[in-house]
Amino acid sequence: MSAQVEREIGECIATKDWRKVIDIGQSSPIEERVKYLWVWPLQLDLEKIKDCFSRFGIGSVLSIGCGTGLLEWLINNATGIHISGVELDKKWWTSKYASKTYIPLVFAEAQGNVIQGQQRWHAMMFCYFNDGCAFREYVKNFNGCYVIIIGPKEGKGIHTDPLPFRVNFPTGQCWERCCELQIGSEHLNHFVIYRRQ
């Protein structure tokens, strides 16, 4: 996105105007908005996410591979749910070349097992995640009750691992889909919550 758009988003972040951030994303061409954020939810989507979180008692979320954290910032400001982000490469994310981040990041390489002792995390979230082995390792070590997968519909030419409706959970763990939402104006993305059995 242009420097002007990035500046506008920064101003909205400073004033906590999440609705305006959504408007900026929706007014940008899709090929531009995906450079900045894969999933641009609508206000109605965030209201539905808030309802799902309330229904299942999800009060805190750990987002793995969150990138800039803009989606997490939107969810946090629209719902009041606490979300922390995890990234792997501290050297990259703190370099002058990295994109601006919108939430504080925890770096897995600096924290060891970032989810160790994470009883306070009700859910773990993966948005456009692309490493099935790492996904299974994170979930295997997670004590919480919910896993959230955000990604594209199958057959859209976009690869993620896991896909929202085709999830390979760790051996010996049973999870059931308990909530699914289509999000964004392009009718491409799904927000799916799985509950531990």
Contact map, one row per residue, 1 for C-alpha under 8 A:
11101100000000000000000000000001101100000000000000000000000000000000000000000000000000000000000000000000000000000000000000000000000000000000000000000000000000000000000000000000000000000000000000000
11111100000000000000000000000000000000000000000000000000000000000000000000000000000000000000000000000000000000000000000000000000000000000000000000000000000000000000000000000000000000000000000000000
11111110000000000000000000000000000000000000000000000000000000000000000000000000000000000000000000000000000000000000000000000000000000000000000000000000000000000000000000000000000000000000000000000
01111111000000000000000000000000000000000000000000000000000000000000000000000000000000000000000000000000000000000000000000000000000000000000000000000000000000000000000000000000000000000000000000000
11111111100000000000000100000000000000000000000000000000000000000000000000000000000000000000000000000000000000000000000000000000000000000000000000000000000000000000000000000000000000000000000000000
11111111110000000000000000000000000000000000000000000000000000000000000000000000000000000000000000000000000000000000000000000000000000000000000000000000000000000000000000000000000000000000000000000
00111111111000000000000000000000000000000000000000000000000000000000000000000000000000000000000000000000000000000000000000000000000000000000000000000000000000000000000000000000000000000000000000000
00011111111100000000000000000000000000000000000000000000000000000000000000000000000000000000000000000000000000000000000000000000000000000000000000000000000000000000000000000000000000000000000000000
00001111111110000000100100000000000000000000000000000000000000000000000000000000000000000000000000000000000000000000000000000000000000000000000000000000000000000000000000000000000000000000000000000
00000111111111000000000000000000000000000000000000000000000000000000000000000000000000000000000000000000000000000000000000000000000000000000000000000000000000000000000000000000000000000000000000000
00000011111111100000000000000000000000000000000000000000000000000000000000000000000000000000000000000000000000000000000000000000000000000000000000000000000000000000000000000000000000000000000000000
00000001111111111101100000000000000000000000000000000000000000000000000000000000000000000000000000000000000000000000000000000000000000000000000000000000000000000000000000000000000000000000000000000
00000000111111111100100000000000000000000000000000000000000000000000000000000000000000000000000000000100000000000000000000000000000000000000000000000000000000000000000000000000000000000000000000000
00000000011111111000000000000000000000000000000000000000000000000000000000000000000000000000000000000000000000000000000000000000000000000000000000000000000000000000000000000000000000000000000000000
00000000001111111000000000000000000000000000000000000000000000000000000000000000000000000000000000000000000000000000000000000000000000000000000000000000000000000000000000000000000000000000000000000
00000000000111111100000000000000000000000000000000000000000000000000000000001000000000000000000000000000000000000000000000000000000000000000000000000000000000000000000000000000000000000000000000000
00000000000111111111100000000000000000000000000000000000000000000000000000000000000000000000000000000000000000000000000000000000000000000000000000000000000000000000000000000000000000000000000000000
00000000000110011111110000000000000000000000000000000000000000000000000001001100000000000000000000000000000000000000000000000000000000000000000000000000000000000000000000000000000000000000000000000
00000000000000001111111000000000000000000010000000000000000000000000000000000000000000000000000000000000000000000000000000000000000000000000000000000000000000000000000000000000000000000000000000000
00000000000100001111111100000000000000000000000000000000000000000000000000000000000000000000000000000000000000000000000000000000000000000000000000000000000000000000000000000000000000000000000000000
00000000100110001111111110000000000000000000000000000000000000000000000000000000000000000000000000000000000000000000000000000000000000000000000000000000000000000000000000000000000000000000000000000
00000000000000000111111111000000000000011110000000000000000000000000000000000000000000000000000000000000000000000000000000000000000000000000000000000000000000000000000000000000000000000000000000000
00000000000000000011111111100000000000000000000000000000000000000000000000000000000000000000000000000000000000000000000000000000000000000000000000000000000000000000000000000000000000000000000000000
00001000100000000001111111110000000000000000000000000000000000000000000000000000000000000000000000000000000000000000000000000000000000000000000000000000000000000000000000000000000000000000000000000
00000000000000000000111111110000100000010000000000000000000000000000000000000000000000000000000000000000000000000000000000000000000000000000000000000000000000000000000000000000000000000000000000000
00000000000000000000011111111000000000010000000000000000000000000000000000000000000000000000000000000000000000000000000000000000000000000000000000000000000000000000000000000000000000001000000000000
00000000000000000000001111111000000000000000000000000000000000000000000000000000000000000000000000000000000000000000000000000000000000000000000000000000000000000000000000000000000000000000000000000
00000000000000000000000111111101100000000000000000000000000000000000000000000000000000000000000000000000000000000000000000000000000000000000000000000000000000000000000000000000000000000000000000000
00000000000000000000000001111111100000000000000000000000000000000000000000000000000000000000000000000000000000000000000000000000000000000000000000000000000000000000000000000000000000000000000000000
00000000000000000000000000011111110000000000000000000000000000000000000000000000000000000000000000000000000000000000000000000000000000000000000000000000000000000000000000000000000000000000000000000
00000000000000000000000000001111111000000000000000000000000000000000000000000000000000000000000000000000000000000000000000000000000000000000000000000000000000000000000000000000000000000000000000000
10000000000000000000000000011111111100000000000000000000000000000000000000000000000000000000000000000000000000000000000000000000000000000000000000000000000000000000000000000000000000000000000000000
10000000000000000000000010011111111111010000000000000000000000000000000000000000000000000000000000000000000000000000000000000000000000000000000000000000000000000000000000000000000000000000000000000
00000000000000000000000000000111111111100000000000000000000000000000000000000000000000000000000000000000000000000000000000000000000000000000000000000000000000000000000000000000000000000000000000000
10000000000000000000000000000011111111000000000000000000000000000000000000000000000000000000000000000000000000000000000000000000000000000000000000000000000000000000000000000000000000000000000000000
10000000000000000000000000000001111111000000000000000000000000000000000000000000000000000000000000000000000000000000000000000000000000000000000000000000000000000000000000000000000000000000000000000
00000000000000000000000000000000111111110000000000000000000000000000011000000000000000000000000000000000000000000000000000000000000000000000000000000000000000000000000000000000000000000000000000000
00000000000000000000000000000000111111110000000000000000000000000000000000000000000000000000000000000000000000000000000000000001000000000000000000000000000000000000000000000000000000000000000000000
00000000000000000000000000000000010011111000000000000000000000000000001000000000000000000000000000000000000000000000000000000000000000000000000000000010000000000000000000000000000000110000100000000
00000000000000000000010011000000100011111100000000000000000000000000001000000000000000000000000000000000000000000000000000000000000000000000000000000000000000000000000000000000000000111000000000000
00000000000000000000010000000000000000111110110000000000000000000000000000000000000000000000000000000000000000000000000000000000000000000000000000000000000000000000000000000000000000111000000000000
00000000000000000000010000000000000000011111110000000000000000000000000000000000000000000000000000000000000000000000000000000000000000000000000000000000000000000000000000000000000000111000000000000
00000000000000000010010000000000000000001111111000000000000000000000000000000000000000000000000000000000000000000000000000000000000000000000000000000000000000000000000000000000000000000000000000000
00000000000000000000000000000000000000000111111100000000000000000000000000000000000000000000000000000000000000000000000000000000000000000000000000000000000000000000000000000000000000000000000000000
00000000000000000000000000000000000000001111111110000000000000000000000000000000000000000000000000000000000000000000000000000000000000000000000000000000000000000000000000000000000011110000000000000
00000000000000000000000000000000000000001111111111000000000000000000000000100110000000000000000000000000000000000000000000000000000000000000000000000000000000000000000000000000000000000000000000000
00000000000000000000000000000000000000000011111111100000000000000000000000000110000000000000000000000000000000000000000000000000000000000000000000000000000000000000000000000000000000000000000000000
00000000000000000000000000000000000000000001111111110000000000000000000000000000000000000000000000000000000000000000000000000000000000000000000000000000000000000000000000000000000010000000000000000
00000000000000000000000000000000000000000000111111111000000000000000000000000010000000000000000000000000000000000000000000000000000000000000000000000000000000000000000000000000000000000000000000000
00000000000000000000000000000000000000000000011111111100000000000000000000000110000000000000000000000000000000000000000000000000000000000000000000000000000000000000000000000000000000000000000000000
00000000000000000000000000000000000000000000001111111110000000000000000000000000000000000000000000000000000000000000000000000000000000000000000000000000000000000000000000000000000000000000000000000
00000000000000000000000000000000000000000000000111111111000000000000000000000000000000000000000000000000000000000000000000000000000000000000000000000000000000000000000000000000001000000000000000000
00000000000000000000000000000000000000000000000011111111111000000000000000000000000000000000000000000000000000000000000000000000000000000000000000000000000000000000000000000000000000000000000000000
00000000000000000000000000000000000000000000000001111111111000000000000000000000000000000000000000000000000000000000000000000000000000000000000000000000000000000000000000000000000000000000000000000
00000000000000000000000000000000000000000000000000111111110000000000000000000000000000000000000000000000000000000000000000000000000000000000000000000000000000000000000000000000000000000000000000000
00000000000000000000000000000000000000000000000000011111110000000000000000000000000000000000000000000000000000000000000000000000000000000000000000000000000000000000000000000000000000000000000000000
00000000000000000000000000000000000000000000000000001111111000000000000000000000000000000000000000000000000000000000000000000000000000000000000000000000000000000000000000000000000000000000000000000
00000000000000000000000000000000000000000000000000001111111110000000000000000000100000000000000000000000000000000000000001100000000000000000000000000000000000000000000000000000000000000000000000000
00000000000000000000000000000000000000000000000000001100111110000000000000000000110000000000000000000000000000000000000011000000000000000000000000000000000000000000000000000000000000000000000000000
00000000000000000000000000000000000000000000000000000000011111000000000000000000111000000000000000000000000000000000000111100000000000000000000000000000000000000000000000000000000000000000000000000
00000000000000000000000000000000000000000000000000000000011111100000000000000000111100000000000000000000000000000000000011111000000000000000000000000000000000000000000000000000000000000000000000000
00000000000000000000000000000000000000000000000000000000000111110000000000000000001111000000000000000000000000000000000010111000000000000000000000000000000000000000000000000000000000000000000000000
00000000000000000000000000000000000000000000000000000000000011111100000100000000001111000000000000000000000000000000000000011110000000000000000000000000000000000000000000000000000000000000000000000
00000000000000000000000000000000000000000000000000000000000001111100000000000000000011100000000000000000000000000000000000011110000000000000000000000000000000000000000000000000000000000000000000000
00000000000000000000000000000000000000000000000000000000000000111110000000000000000011110000000000000000000000000000000000000110100000000000000000000000000000000000000000000000000000000000000000000
00000000000000000000000000000000000000000000000000000000000000111111100100000000000011100000000000000000000000000000000000000110000000000000000000000000000000000000000000000000000000000000000000000
00000000000000000000000000000000000000000000000000000000000000001111100000000000000000100000000000001000000000000000000000000000000000000000000000000000000000000000000000000000000000000000000000000
00000000000000000000000000000000000000000000000000000000000000000111110000000000000000000000000000111110000000000000000000000000000000000000000000000000000000000000000000000000000000000000000000000
00000000000000000000000000000000000000000000000000000000000000000111111110000000000010000000000000001110000000000000000000000000000000000000000000000000000000000000000000000000000000000000000000000
00000000000000000000000000000000000010000000000000000000000000000001111111000000000000000000000000001110000000000000000000000000000000000000000000000000000000000000000000000000000000000000000000000
00000000000000000000000000000000000010110000000000000000000000000000111111100000000000000000000000000000000000000000000000000000000000000000000000000000000000000000000000000000000000000000000000000
00000000000000000000000000000000000000000000000000000000000000100100111111110000001110000000000000000010000000000000000000000000000000000000000000000000000000000000000000000000000000000000000000000
00000000000000000000000000000000000000000000000000000000000000000000111111111000001000000000000000000110000000000000000000000000000000000000000000000000000000000000000000000000000000000000000000000
00000000000000000100000000000000000000000000000000000000000000000000011111111100000000000000000000000000000000000000000000000000000000000000000000000000000000000000000000000000000000000000000000000
00000000000000000000000000000000000000000000010000000000000000000000001111111111100000000000000000000000000000000000000000000000000000000000000000000000000000000000000000000000000000000000000000000
00000000000000000000000000000000000000000000000000000000000000000000000111111111111000000000000000000000000000000000000000000000000000000000000000000000000000000000000000000000000000000000000000000
00000000000000010100000000000000000000000000000000000000000000000000000011111111100000000000000000000000000000000000000000000000000000000000000000000000000000000000000000000000000000000000000000000
00000000000000000100000000000000000000000000011001000000000000000000000001111111000000000000000000000000000000000000000000000000000000000000000000000000000000000000000000000000000000000000000000000
00000000000000000000000000000000000000000000011011000000000000000000000000111111100000000000000000000000000000000000000000000000000000000000000000000000000000000000000000000000000000000000000000000
00000000000000000000000000000000000000000000000000000000000000000000000000111111110000000000000000000000000000000000000000000000000000000000000000000000000000000000000000000000000000000000000000000
00000000000000000000000000000000000000000000000000000000011110000000000000111011111000000000000000000000000000000000000000000000000000000000000000000000000000000000000000000000000000000000000000000
00000000000000000000000000000000000000000000000000000000001110000000000000010001111100000000000000000000000000000000000000000000000000000000000000000000000000000000000000000000000000000000000000000
00000000000000000000000000000000000000000000000000000000000111100000000110010000111110000000000000000000000000000000000000000000000000000000000000000000000000000000000000000000000000000000000000000
00000000000000000000000000000000000000000000000000000000000011100000000100000000011111000000000000000011110000000000000000000000000000000000000000000000000000000000000000000000000000000000000000000
00000000000000000000000000000000000000000000000000000000000001111100100100000000001111100000000000000011110000000000000000000000000000000000000000000000000000000000000000000000000000000000000000000
00000000000000000000000000000000000000000000000000000000000001111100000000000000000111110000000000000000111100000100000000000000000000000000000000000000000000000000000000000000000000000000000000000
00000000000000000000000000000000000000000000000000000000000000011110000000000000000011111100000000000000111100000000000000000000000000000000000000000000000000000000000000000000000000000000000000000
00000000000000000000000000000000000000000000000000000000000000001000000000000000000001111100000000000000001110000000000000000000000000000000000000000000000000000000000000000000000000000000000000000
00000000000000000000000000000000000000000000000000000000000000000000000000000000000000111111100000000000001110000000000000000000000000000000000000000000000000000000000000000000000000000000000000000
00000000000000000000000000000000000000000000000000000000000000000000000000000000000000111111110000000000001011000000000000000000000000000000000000000000000000000000000000000000000000000000000000000
00000000000000000000000000000000000000000000000000000000000000000000000000000000000000001111111000000000000000000000000000000000000000000000000000000000000000000000000000000000000000000000000000000
00000000000000000000000000000000000000000000000000000000000000000000000000000000000000001111111011000000000000000000000000000000000000000000000000000000000000000000000000000000000000000000000000000
00000000000000000000000000000000000000000000000000000000000000000000000000000000000000001111111001100000000000000000000000000000000000000000000000000000000000000000000000000000000000000000000000000
00000000000000000000000000000000000000000000000000000000000000000000000000000000000000000111111101000000000000000000000000000000000000000000000000000000000000000000000000000000000000000000000000000
00000000000000000000000000000000000000000000000000000000000000000000000000000000000000000011111111000000000000000000000000000000000000000000000000000000000000000000000000000000000000000000000000000
00000000000000000000000000000000000000000000000000000000000000000000000000000000000000000000011111000000000000000000000000000000000000000000000000000000000000000000000000000000000000000000000000000
00000000000000000000000000000000000000000000000000000000000000000000000000000000000000000001001111100000000000000000000000000000000000000000000000000000000000000000000000000000000000000000000000000
00000000000000000000000000000000000000000000000000000000000000000000000000000000000000000001111111110000000000000000000000000000000000000000000000000000000000000000000000000000000000000000000000000
00000000000000000000000000000000000000000000000000000000000000000001000000000000000000000000100011111000000000000000000000000000000000000000000000000000000000000000000000000000000000000000000000000
00000000000000000000000000000000000000000000000000000000000000000001000000000000000000000000000001111100000000000000000000000000000000000000000000000000000000000000000000000000000000000000000000000
00000000000000000000000000000000000000000000000000000000000000000011110000000000000000000000000000111111000000000000000000000000000000000000000000000000000000000000000000000000000000000000000000000
00000000000010000000000000000000000000000000000000000000000000000001110010000000000000000000000000011111000000000000000000000000000000000000000000000000000000000000000000000000000000000000000000000
00000000000000000000000000000000000000000000000000000000000000000001110110000000000110000000000000001111100000000000000000000000000000000000000000000000000000000000000000000000000000000000000000000
00000000000000000000000000000000000000000000000000000000000000000000000000000000000110000000000000001111110000000000000000000000000000000000000000000000000000000000000000000000000000000000000000000
00000000000000000000000000000000000000000000000000000000000000000000000000000000000111100000000000000011111000000000000000000000000000000000000000000000000000000000000000000000000000000000000000000
00000000000000000000000000000000000000000000000000000000000000000000000000000000000111100000000000000001111101100100000000000000000000000000000000000000000000000000000000000000000000000000000000000
00000000000000000000000000000000000000000000000000000000000000000000000000000000000001111100000000000000111111100100000000000000000000000000000000000000000000000000000000000000000000000000000000000
00000000000000000000000000000000000000000000000000000000000000000000000000000000000001111000000000000000011111111100000000000000000000000000000000000000000000000000000000000000000000000000000000000
00000000000000000000000000000000000000000000000000000000000000000000000000000000000000011100000000000000001111110000000000000000000000000000000000000000000000000000000000000000000000000000000000000
00000000000000000000000000000000000000000000000000000000000000000000000000000000000000000100000000000000011111110000000000000000000000000000000000000000000000000000000000000000000000000000000000000
00000000000000000000000000000000000000000000000000000000000000000000000000000000000000000000000000000000011111111100000000000000000000000000000000000000000000000000000000000000000000000000000000000
00000000000000000000000000000000000000000000000000000000000000000000000000000000000000000000000000000000000111111100000000000000000000000000000000000000000000000000000000000000000000000000000000000
00000000000000000000000000000000000000000000000000000000000000000000000000000000000000000000000000000000000100111111000000000000000000000000000000000000000000000000000000000000000000000000000000000
00000000000000000000000000000000000000000000000000000000000000000000000000000000000001000000000000000000011100111111010000000000000000000000000000000000000000000000000000000000000000000000000000000
00000000000000000000000000000000000000000000000000000000000000000000000000000000000000000000000000000000000000001111110000000000000000000100110000000000000000000000000000000000000000000000000000000
00000000000000000000000000000000000000000000000000000000000000000000000000000000000000000000000000000000000000001111110000000000000000000000110000000000000000000000000000000000000000000000000000000
00000000000000000000000000000000000000000000000000000000000000000000000000000000000000000000000000000000000000000011111000000000000000000000000000000000000000000000000000000000000000000000000000000
00000000000000000000000000000000000000000000000000000000000000000000000000000000000000000000000000000000000000000111111110000000000000000000011100000000000000000000000000000000000000000000000000000
00000000000000000000000000000000000000000000000000000000000000000000000000000000000000000000000000000000000000000000111111000000000000000000001100000000000000000000000000000000000000000000000000000
00000000000000000000000000000000000000000000000000000000000100000000000000000000000000000000000000000000000000000000011111000000000000000000000000000000000000000000000000000000000000000000000000000
00000000000000000000000000000000000000000000000000000000001111000000000000000000000000000000000000000000000000000000011111110000000000000000000100000000000000000000000000000000000000000000000000000
00000000000000000000000000000000000000000000000000000000011110000000000000000000000000000000000000000000000000000000001111110000000000000000000111000000000000000000000000000000000000000000000000000
00000000000000000000000000000000000000000000000000000000010111000000000000000000000000000000000000000000000000000000000011111000000000000000000111110000000000000000000000000000000000000000000000000
00000000000000000000000000000000000000000000000000000000000011110000000000000000000000000000000000000000000000000000000011111100000000000010010101110000000000000000000000000000000000000000000000000
00000000000000000000000000000000000000000000000000000000000011110000000000000000000000000000000000000000000000000000000000111110000000000000000000111100000000000000000000000000000000000000000000000
00000000000000000000000000000000000000000000000000000000000000111100000000000000000000000000000000000000000000000000000000011111100000000000000000111100000000000000000000000000000000000000000000000
00000000000000000000000000000000000000000000000000000000000000111100000000000000000000000000000000000000000000000000000000001111100000000000000000001110000000000000000000000000000000000000000000000
00000000000000000000000000000000000001000000000000000000000000000000000000000000000000000000000000000000000000000000000000000111110000000000000000001111000000011000000000000000000000000000000000000
00000000000000000000000000000000000000000000000000000000000000001000000000000000000000000000000000000000000000000000000000000111111000100000000000000010000000011100000000000000000000000000000000000
00000000000000000000000000000000000000000000000000000000000000000000000000000000000000000000000000000000000000000000000000000001111100000000000000000000000000111100000000000000000000000000000000000
00000000000000000000000000000000000000000000000000000000000000000000000000000000000000000000000000000000000000000000000000000000111111100000000000000000000000011100000000000000000000000000000000000
00000000000000000000000000000000000000000000000000000000000000000000000000000000000000000000000000000000000000000000000000000000011111110000000000000000000000001100000100000000000000000000000000000
00000000000000000000000000000000000000000000000000000000000000000000000000000000000000000000000000000000000000000000000000000000001111111000000000000000000000000000000000000000000000000000000000000
00000000000000000000000000000000000000000000000000000000000000000000000000000000000000000000000000000000000000000000000000000000001111111100000000000000000000000000000000000000000000000000000000000
00000000000000000000000000000000000000000000000000000000000000000000000000000000000000000000000000000000000000000000000000000000101111111110000000000000000000000100000000000000000000000000000000000
00000000000000000000000000000000000000000000000000000000000000000000000000000000000000000000000000000000000000000000000000000000000111111111000000000000000000000000000111000000000000000000000000000
00000000000000000000000000000000000000000000000000000000000000000000000000000000000000000000000000000000000000000000000000000000000011111111100000000000000000000000000001000000000000000000000000000
00000000000000000000000000000000000000000000000000000000000000000000000000000000000000000000000000000000000000000010000000000000000001111111110000000000000000000000000000000000000000000000000000000
00000000000000000000000000000000000000000000000000000000000000000000000000000000000000000000000000000000000000000000000000010000000000111111110000100000000000000000000011000000000000000000000000000
00000000000000000000000000000000000000000000000000000000000000000000000000000000000000000000000000000000000000000000000000000000000000011111110000000000000000000000000001000000000000000000000000000
00000000000000000000000000000000000000000000000000000000000000000000000000000000000000000000000000000000000000000011000000000000000000001111111000000000000000000000000000000000000000000000000000000
00000000000000000000000000000000000000000000000000000000000000000000000000000000000000000000000000000000000000000011010000010000000000000111111100000000000000000000000000000000000000000000000000000
00000000000000000000000000000000000000000000000000000000000000000000000000000000000000000000000000000000000000000000011000000000000000000000111110000000000000000000000000000000000000000000000000000
00000000000000000000000000000000000000000000000000000000000000000000000000000000000000000000000000000000000000000000011011110000000000000000011111000000000000000000000000000000000000000000000000000
00000000000000000000000000000000000000000000000000000000000000000000000000000000000000000000000000000000000000000000000001100000000000000000001111100000000000000000000000000000000000000000000000110
00000000000000000000000000000000000000000000000000000000000000000000000000000000000000000000000000000000000000000000000001110000000000000000000111110000000000000000000000000000000000000000000011110
00000000000000000000000000000000000000000000000000000000000000000000000000000000000000000000000000000000000000000000000000111100000000000010000011111000000000000000000000000000000000000000000011100
00000000000000000000000000000000000000000000000000000000000000000000000000000000000000000000000000000000000000000000000000111100000000000000000001111100000000000000000000000000000000000000001111000
00000000000000000000000000000000000000000000000000000000000000000000000000000000000000000000000000000000000000000000000000001111000000000000000000111110000000000111000000000000000000000000011110000
00000000000000000000000000000000000000000000000000000000000000000000000000000000000000000000000000000000000000000000000000001111000000000000000000011111000000000011000000000000000000000000111100000
00000000000000000000000000000000000000100000000000000000000000000000000000000000000000000000000000000000000000000000000000000011100000000000000000001111100000010011000000000000000000000000111000000
00000000000000000000000000000000000000000000000000000000000000000000000000000000000000000000000000000000000000000000000000000001000000000000000000000111110101010011000000000000000000000001110000000
00000000000000000000000000000000000000000000000000000000000000000000000000000000000000000000000000000000000000000000000000000000000000000000000000000011111100000011000000000000000000000001110000000
00000000000000000000000000000000000000000000000000000000000000000000000000000000000000000000000000000000000000000000000000000000000000000000000000000001111111000010000000000000000000000000000000000
00000000000000000000000000000000000000000000000000000000000000000000000000000000000000000000000000000000000000000000000000000000000000000000000000000000111111000000000000000000000000000000000000000
00000000000000000000000000000000000000000000000000000000000000000000000000000000000000000000000000000000000000000000000000000000000000000000000000000001111111000000000000000000000000000001000000000
00000000000000000000000000000000000000000000000000000000000000000000000000000000000000000000000000000000000000000000000000000000000000000000000000000000011111100000000000000000000000000000000000000
00000000000000000000000000000000000000000000000000000000000000000000000000000000000000000000000000000000000000000000000000000000000000000000000000000001011111110000000000000000000000000000000000000
00000000000000000000000000000000000000000000000000000000000000000000000000000000000000000000000000000000000000000000000000000000010000000000000000000000000011111010000000000000000000000000000000000
00000000000000000000000000000000000000000000000000000000000000000000000000000000000000000000000000000000000000000000000000000001111000000000000000000011000001111110000000000000000000000000000000000
00000000000000000000000000000000000000000000000000000000000000000000000000000000000000000000000000000000000000000000000000000001111100000000000000000000000000111110001000000000000000000000000000000
00000000000000000000000000000000000000000000000000000000000000000000000000000000000000000000000000000000000000000000000000000000111100100000000000001000000000011111011100000000000000000000000000000
00000000000000000000000000000000000000000000000000000000000000000000000000000000000000000000000000000000000000000000000000000000000000000000000000001111110000111111111000000000000000000000000000000
00000000000000000000000000000000000000000000000000000000000000000000000000000000000000000000000000000000000000000000000000000000000000000000000000001111100000000111111000000000000000000000011100000
00000000000000000000000000000000000000000000000000000000000000000000000000000000000000000000000000000000000000000000000000000000000000000000000000000000000000000011111000000000000000000000000100000
00000000000000000000000000000000000000000000000000000000000000000000000000000000000000000000000000000000000000000000000000000000000000000000000000000000000000000111111100000000000000000000000000000
00000000000000000000000000000000000000000000000000000000000000000000000000000000000000000000000000000000000000000000000000000000000000000000000000000000000000001111111110000000000000000000000000000
00000000000000000000000000000000000000000000000000000000000000000000000000000000000000000000000000000000000000000000000000000000000100010000000000000000000000000100011111000000000000000000000000000
00000000000000000000000000000000000000000000000000000000000000000000000000000000000000000000000000000000000000000000000000000000000000010010000000000000000000000000001111101110000000000000000000000
00000000000000000000000000000000000000000000000000000000000000000000000000000000000000000000000000000000000000000000000000000000000000011011000000000000000000000000000111111000000000000000000000000
00000000000000000000000000000000000000000000000000000000000000000000000000000000000000000000000000000000000000000000000000000000000000000000000000000000000000000000000011111000000000000000000000000
00000000000000000000000000000000000000000000000000000000000000000000000000000000000000000000000000000000000000000000000000000000000000000000000000000000000000000000000001111100000000000000000000000
00000000000000000000000000000000000000000000000000000000000000000000000000000000000000000000000000000000000000000000000000000000000000000000000000000000000000000000000011111110000000000000000000011
00000000000000000000000000000000000000000000000000000000000000000000000000000000000000000000000000000000000000000000000000000000000000000000000000000000000000000000000010011111000000000000000000011
00000000000000000000000000000000000000000000000000000000000000000000000000000000000000000000000000000000000000000000000000000000000000000000000000000000000000000000000010001111100000000000000001111
00000000000000000000000000000000000000000000000000000000000000000000000000000000000000000000000000000000000000000000000000000000000000000000000000000000000000000000000000000111110000000000000001111
00000000000000000000000000000000000000000000000000000000000000000000000000000000000000000000000000000000000000000000000000000000000000000000000000000000000000000000000000000011111100000000000111100
00000000000000000000000000000000000000000000000000000000000000000000000000000000000000000000000000000000000000000000000000000000000000000000000000000000000000000000000000000001111100000000000111100
00000000000000000000000000000000000000000000000000010000000000000000000000000000000000000000000000000000000000000000000000000000000000000000000000000000000000000000000000000000111110000000000111000
00000000000000000000000000000000000000000000000000000000000000000000000000000000000000000000000000000000000000000000000000000000000000000000000000000000000000000000000000000000111111000000011110000
00000000000000000000000000000000000000000000100100000000000000000000000000000000000000000000000000000000000000000000000000000000000000000000000000000000000000000000000000000000001111100000011100000
00000000000000000000000000000000000000000000100000000000000000000000000000000000000000000000000000000000000000000000000000000000000000000000000000000000000000000000000000000000000111110011111000000
00000000000000000000000000000000000000111100100000000000000000000000000000000000000000000000000000000000000000000000000000000000000000000000000000000000000000000000000000000000000011111011111000000
00000000000000000000000000000000000000111100100000000000000000000000000000000000000000000000000000000000000000000000000000000000000000000000000000000000000000000000000000000000000001111111100000000
00000000000000000000000001000000000000011100000000000000000000000000000000000000000000000000000000000000000000000000000000000000000000000000000000000000000000000000000000000000000000111110000000000
00000000000000000000000000000000000000000000000000000000000000000000000000000000000000000000000000000000000000000000000000000000000000000000000000000000000000000000000000000000000000011111100000000
00000000000000000000000000000000000000000000000000000000000000000000000000000000000000000000000000000000000000000000000000000000000000000000000000000000000000000000000000000000000001111111100000000
00000000000000000000000000000000000000000000000000000000000000000000000000000000000000000000000000000000000000000000000000000000000000000000000000000001100100000000000000000000000001110111110000000
00000000000000000000000000000000000000100000000000000000000000000000000000000000000000000000000000000000000000000000000000000000000000000000000000000111100000000000000000000000000001110111111000000
00000000000000000000000000000000000000000000000000000000000000000000000000000000000000000000000000000000000000000000000000000000000000000000000000001111100000000001000000000000000111100001111100000
00000000000000000000000000000000000000000000000000000000000000000000000000000000000000000000000000000000000000000000000000000000000000000000000000011110000000000001000000000000000111100000111110000
00000000000000000000000000000000000000000000000000000000000000000000000000000000000000000000000000000000000000000000000000000000000000000000000000011100000000000001100000000000111110000000011111000
00000000000000000000000000000000000000000000000000000000000000000000000000000000000000000000000000000000000000000000000000000000000000000000000001111000000000000000000000000000111100000000001111100
00000000000000000000000000000000000000000000000000000000000000000000000000000000000000000000000000000000000000000000000000000000000000000000000001110000000000000000000000000011111000000000000111110
00000000000000000000000000000000000000000000000000000000000000000000000000000000000000000000000000000000000000000000000000000000000000000000000011100000000000000000000000000011110000000000000011111
00000000000000000000000000000000000000000000000000000000000000000000000000000000000000000000000000000000000000000000000000000000000000000000000011000000000000000000000000001111000000000000000001111
00000000000000000000000000000000000000000000000000000000000000000000000000000000000000000000000000000000000000000000000000000000000000000000000000000000000000000000000000001111000000000000000000111
